[in-house]
Each structure stands twice: as C-alpha cells, then as structure tokens.
Amino acid sequence: MEPRRLSRVDIGDKELADYAEAVGAEALERVRVLADQLRGARILHISSTPYGGGVAEHLSSQVPLLRDLGIEVDWRVLELEDRFIEVTKAMHNGLQGMAVEWDRKMEEVYEDLLRAHALGFQGEWDLIVAHDPQPAGLLAFLDELGDGRHRAARWVWRCHIDVSDGGGPVWDFLRPFVDRFDASVWTMEQFVPSSLAAVQPRHIFPPSIDPLTAKNAELSPGFVERACRTHGIDPARPLVVQVSRFDRWKDPVGVIEAFRSIRQRVPAAQLVLIGSMADDDPEGLEYWELANRTAAGLPDVHLLSDLDNRMVNALQRAADVVVQKSIREGFGLTVSEALWKGRPVVGGRVGGITLQIRDGVDGYLVDSAEEAADRTVELLADADRAAHMGSSGRRRVRENFLITREAEDYLRLVPAA
C-alpha cells in the first residue's frame, strides 16, 4: 500500500485586534489571557475538504486567528478518492437516521484510504482534532502501526452532525474508531448516541461565525442592490432566501413548496436558493436538479450555485426573511449569518437551529412547509416585527456564536503542559 500524505491547507492571516468592535473588549481579553497560558502549543485539525461546507468555513477562520494568538495551528485534509467520498456520504446519511446500503466492501474502502494516510502521517502535536466521520479511523490505523509517537498528542473527535439516531450498522462500524479518541466534541448533548463509551470525556460547544469574513462583513446598500439586479432579483419586492447545500437534509424541495404557498398570499414575493457543491458531497447535483424540477413553472424562483462569499452576503442582507428549513441539522451556520445581519430567520425545529433561534424572539421554529409559509407571510406583512426579531437575533449571535468564543473552546481542549 502506498502511503498518502495529509495535504496542508494554505490560508491567510488574521489579527485578533480587528475583532474588537464586533465582539467587544471583554471577549478579546478572555481569549488573550487563555492563549497566553498556552503560547507555543501545537494543534492540528484534520478534515475532508478545504472548502464547500461548514467545517471548512469555520476552520478557515479559526486556524489563522489562533495563529495570531501565538498558537502553532495547522489544518490538513485527506487525499480523497471518488469511492471514499461516496462511502462517507452514505456514512453521514446513515448516522443521521437514513436507511442506507452498507456492507463490508464499503468498510474496506474507508479502512484502506485511512490506513494509507496513517502510513504517511508526520508531525508532532499537542492536540489533534479530527472532524466528522471521514478522518475518524486515522487514529486506529496509527495505533496499528505501533510506534506510539502520535500518542504524545491528545486526540479529539469533533462531530458536527446529529448522531442521536446512531445504532445502525454505520455507527456500529464507526464507534470502535471513535472510542479510541481521548475525548469528543459535540454541538449539543442531544446529538450524542447513548452507546458512546461513558468513560470518554465529551465537550459540548457549538460552531461559530466570523463577523469579518467576506460572507459576514458590512456592505454598502448600493452593492447589495447591484448584487440583486445581477441575478435578476428586484430589490424593491419581498425576498425570501435560503443558503445551504443542495441535499435532502436542507430540504430545498420543501422550501420551494413553502414558497408556492407564500406566492398565493404575497404575489410579489421572490425566492432565492443559494447552494454550494462541496467536494465531499456526490448528491449535490441530484438535489440541484430535483429543486429545478420542483420549481418549474413557479415564477420568481432563483436557484444559484457556488457564488462568491461577498455575493452570498449581499443576498442575505437583501432578504426580508431568511429560511433554513432543514429536516436534520448539525448547527446551520447560515442561521447565525442571517441573524448577524439583522434578518429574522424561519428555521426547522431541529438540531442546532434550536440553539440559535428563540421561537418568536429571533424568528420562528417550524415543523412543516406550510408552517414555514405561514410564518414567512407573517413576517413579510409586519416589517416592524421582522426588524425587532432581526435585532434580537444579532445580539444573540454576538453573545454566543462569534469566532472568539469558539477559539476559547478549542484552547480549553489543549492538554496542560
């Protein structure tokens, strides 16, 4: 078997001081004090892809910020193959409760790629964080090699998805790999499967957004208007926006069906679905095409893919209501992104969305397409209520879901010297 090397992700620089206005002086001081105690610590993040999903998005901000604090942080990704991508997509679906095909050949595809990465593994670290199922098996195959040097680090598995329905064959396969880690991190306690080894320490902290990235920074009204017109959207008419991958869990079909009902009551309404096609998601094109078929003949539905982050930012800011009608959700960074921009959000009553939206305060939590339509129509009809909810949501994000809070959480995982 030929060794495979983890590929280093090259990212730009960040300075903590730049966040003073967004997060406040107290938050900056907390993270500085903690980082000073750990200056020189070495952290490695391992994930499946450098772009296209929430994990890549938050690492692209966390890694340079921690470097600015004097922490030696690296981010590396697996060298993927098409079959491995297909297998791990099935893993994600199976872990979230879907009935999927799963057999020994699929397990061997997973094992072979991670065994090859174990053969090529290099570096010395204090903390190694493996994100989601894709790299979870790496530790076991390093243990199998037997030299033990990798065990000088504390190994933490960061699970970004809801595995509470775990218990099927996928979790039965994955669990022994996870049990080898020194600790695990989850977005919510409710996501942890009951069969996870009770002796393993686990930490609960949600993801965060970076208020200074191109996706979240302030934009001029003129740029927002031009962005709308570029994509055939009338900025003077009501606009509903969802930003998500095109996959079954984000329910693009349900969003379009909700919009069909919205249009009957608000004939001038427009819908924008913005999605991305991640390297590790082979179902993206399938759901893009399904959404297009569902929207056929329905006016003012705009399906947009792989926009640059500044354009996504502009269209979120142009929205009167942002929707995140997920039927399963690890966290849903787009909810905090929209709330940060002062937009009320109508979100599925699932997973990490319930951490972000206080029902009736920052937006609404819903259980169906019809309920999503009803709540969206209410907000379109009452601009004052929508603005009040958006302002409340921005305060909630500032207090709970910005990058400096998550930086503190990661630093607390570093083992004591």
N, C-alpha and C positions, 0 to 999 in steps of 0.2 A: 504494500500500500504506500502510495506517495504521500509524504507529509503536505499539509496545507497550512498556510500562514494566515492568521487574522490580519485583515487589511486595516491600516490606520486611517481614520477619518480626519482630514485636514479642515480645520475651522478657524475662523477669525478670532480677534481679541475682543475682550470686554473689560470695562472698568466698573467696579462696584460704585464708585462715587457718582457715576452717571445716573444711578437709580434713586438718588436722594429725593427728588421731587415726587417720583411715582410711589415709592414705598414708605417714605418717612425716615427721619433721623434715627428713631428708636430701633427700627428694624435693621438699619445698616449697622448700628453699633452692636447689636446682638450677634450678627453673623461675623463681624470683625473679631470680636472677643473670642468666639469659639474657634475661628480659623487660626488666630494667633497661637492658640494652645496646640494646634496640630500642624503648624507650618513645616513643610517638607514631607508630609505624609504622601504616600503613593496610592492612587486609586485608578483602577481600570474598569471601564464599562464595556460590556460585550453585548452587541445586539445583532439583528439580522440584516439590517439595511440602513444606509446613511440618509435616506430621505423617503418621503411618501407616507409617513404615519406619525402618530402622536409620540411614540418613543423617540424616533429620530428628531422630531421637532424639539422636544424638551431637552435632549442631550446636547443639541447644537447650541443651546443657551447655557445649560448648567456647566458644561465642561470648561468653556473659556472663563466663566465667572469664577469658578473655583480656582482656576489657574491664577487669576488676578489676586486672589487671597493668599497666594503662596503655597497652594497645594499642587502637587505633581499629578495631574489627571490626564489620562489617555482614553480614547474611545476607539474601539476596533470592531470590525464587523466580519461575519462569516463569509467565506468564499462559497457562494450558493450555486446549486445546480437546479435545473428545472424540476426534476423529480422530487428533490428535497423540498422545494417550495410548495409543490402540490401536497406532499405528505404533511408538512407543518400547517398548511391551511386547513387540512382535514383535522389536524390536532386542535387548532383553535376552535373550529366549529364543534367538534366532539366535546371538548372541555366545557363549552358553553351550553351543552344540553342537546345538541342536534344529533340525530341518528346518522352516523357516517360509516362508510366502509372502512374497516380496519383489520389488517392481517399481518402476518409475520414478515412478509416481503416489505411492507411499508416500514415496519420497525427496523428492518435491516438497512433500508435507505437512510433512515435517521442515524442509526448507530455508525454506519460506515463513514458518513461525512464528518461526524464529530470525533470519531476515532482518528481520522486523518488530521483534524485540527489539533488534537492532543499531541500527535507526533511532532507537529510543527510549532508547538506553543513555546514562547520565550518571554522572559522578563521577570522581574521581582516586584512584588506589590504588597501593600499593607491591607488593602481592601479590593476585592474583585466582585463586581455586581453584574450578574448575568440576567438579561431582560427577556422575560417571556419564555415560551417552550423551546424556541429554536436553539439557543445555546445551552439549555439546561443539562444536557447529557455530557458536556465537556468535562466537568469535574470528575465524573465516574471514570472516564477513559484516561484522564491524567492519573487517577488513583491506580488504575490498572497497570500503567507503565512502571509504577513502583519506586521512582527515585525520591518522591516526597517533597521536593523543593517548593512545589506550588502550594503546599500546605502551610507555608510560612504566612500566607495571606489569610484573611477572614473572607470566606466565600458567602455571598448573599444572593438569593434568588429573588428578583423583583418581578412579581406577577402583576401585569396591568389589566388582566381580564377577570371576569367573574367566573370562578370555578366552583361555585356553590353546588352546582348540579353534578360535580365530579363523582365518579363511582363507576362509570362505564369503562370499556376496555382501553380507551386512550389514557384516562387518569391512572388506571391500573399499571399501564406501561410507564407513564411519566413519573409516578410517585417515587419509586425507588431512586431515581436520579435526584429528585428534589430533596429527599430525606438525607442525602449526603451533605447538603449545604449546612453551614454553621448557623444560618438564620434566613428568614424570608421576610419580604416586604409586600404589603397588600394595600390596595386603595381603601378598602372597607373591611371591617371584621366579618361582615356577612358574606364576603367573597371566598372565605377560607373553607375548603372542604373539611368536613368533620373527621375524615380519615387521615388528615395530615398528622404526622408524628407530634404528639403533645409536648415532647421534650425539646423540640426545636424552637428557639426564641423566634417570635414573629413581631414585626413592627407594622403599624398602621399609619400611612401618610399618603394623601392624595397627590397627584401631579400638580403642576403649576403652569402659568403662562409668563412669558417675558414681555413686559409692557413696552419695551423699547425696540422690539424687532419690527421689520417691515410690515408684518401682519397686524401689529397692535399699536404702532406709533400714531400720533395725531396726524391728520391730513387736512388740507385746506378744503373748504366746501367746493371750490372750483374744480379741484382734482376729482372729488367724489362725483360731481355732476358729469365731468368728461368720461369717467370710467363707466357710468351708466350708459351714456349715449354710445360709447364704443361698442357695447354689446346689445344695442337695440332696446334698452330699457328707458322708459320715460320717468325721469326723476320727480315729476310732478304728480305721479299717480301712486296709489298704495303699492308697497312692495313687501313681499314675504321671501325670506332667504333661508336656505339650509346649506351648510357647508359640511361635507362628510365624504368619506369614501363611498363609492358605489358598491355596497354589499347588502346582504339580506338583513343584517343586524341594524343598519341605519334606516331601513325601510323606505327607500326612495319611492316605491310604488304607493305606500300608504300616504306619503306626503302629497303626491300628485292627486290621489283620491280625495284627500282633505281639501286640496285646492279646488277641485271640481265643485265641492260644496261651497267653498268660500266665494267662488265666482258667481254662483247663483244669487248670493246676497250682496256682494260687492263687485259689480260687473267691471269696474275699472282696475281690479286687483291684478298684480303680476307676480309670478313665481320664478325664483332663480334657485336652481340646484347646482352647487359647485362641488365637484368631486376631484379626487386625485387617483392616479393609477400607480399604486406602490409596487416596487419590485417583487415583494413577497406576497402579492395577492392576485392569484390567477383568475379569480372570479370577477374582477373589476369590470372587464369588458362585457361579460354576460349581463351584469346588472345595469350597466350603462345602456345596453341595447333594450333590456326589459323596460327600463324607465322611458326610453324613447317611444317604445310601442304603446305604453300606457298613456303617454301624453299626446299621442297622435290625435289631431283634430281639436285639441283643447287650446284655445288662444292664450298667448302671453305666458307660455312656459318656456324658460330658457335653461337648457342643460349645458353647463360649461365645465371643461375639464382642464386640469393642470395649469391654472392661472398662476402668475407670479404672486407672491405674498402681498405686495402692495395693492394689487388689484382686488384680491380677496378682502383685504382690509376695507377698501373703498366700498365694496358692495355690501359688506356687513354694516357699515356706517350709513349707507343709503337706505337700509331696511327700516320699515316701520315696525315689523315684528320678525324676529329670528326664530326658526323652528329647529328643534333637534328631536325628531320623532323616532328615536331608537326603540327597538324592542328588546335589546340587550346592550349594555354599555358598561365598559370598564370605568371610564370617567367622562370623556367627552369634552376635550379641551375647547371645542368651539363654543360651548355654553359660556365658559368664563371669558372667552374672547369677546363674545357679543355683549355680555353684561358689563365688561370693562369699557365698552364703547357706549354704554348707557342705553342699550337696547333691551326691551323686555323679551324674554325667551319662553316659548311654549315647548316643553320637553316631555319626552316619555317618562313615565313614573317607574324608572328602572335604574339600578346600579348607581354609578357616581353622579348621574344627573340630579338625584335626590339630595346629594350633598351640596350642590351649587344653587339650586332653585328652592327657595322657601315658597311653597304654594300660596299664591295670592299676594305675595310680597315682592318678589323679584321677577315674577312671571307666573306661569301655571304648569302644573304637572298633569298629564293626561294619560288615558288608558286606551284610546281608540282614535281612529282617523276622524270620526265625526266629532268627538270631543275636542280634538285639536282644531278642527274647523270652527267650532263654536267659540272657543277661547280666542282664537285669532281674530274672528269677526268682532268680538267684544273690544279687543284692543284697537283694532282699526277704527272703531266707532268712537273711541274715547281717548283722544290724544293726551289729555292731562293724566289719566290713569297710566297710560303707557309710559309717559315721561317719568312719572313718580316711581314706577317699578324699575325702570332703567337706572335711575339714580340710586335707588336702594341696592340694585344688583352691583353697580360699580363699587359702592362702599364695601359690600360683602367680599368681592374679589380682592380688593386692596387689603382687607384684613386677613384673608385666608388662603388665597390662591395665586400669589405672586412668587416670582422666582427666588427671592431671598429666603422665604420660608422653607422652600424645598431644599435650598442649599444647606440650611441649618440641619434639616432632617438627614441629609446624606452625611454631613460631617459627624453627626452623632453615631453613625454606623462604624466609623473608623475605630479599630481596636486601640485601647490605651497602650502607650509605649511601655 
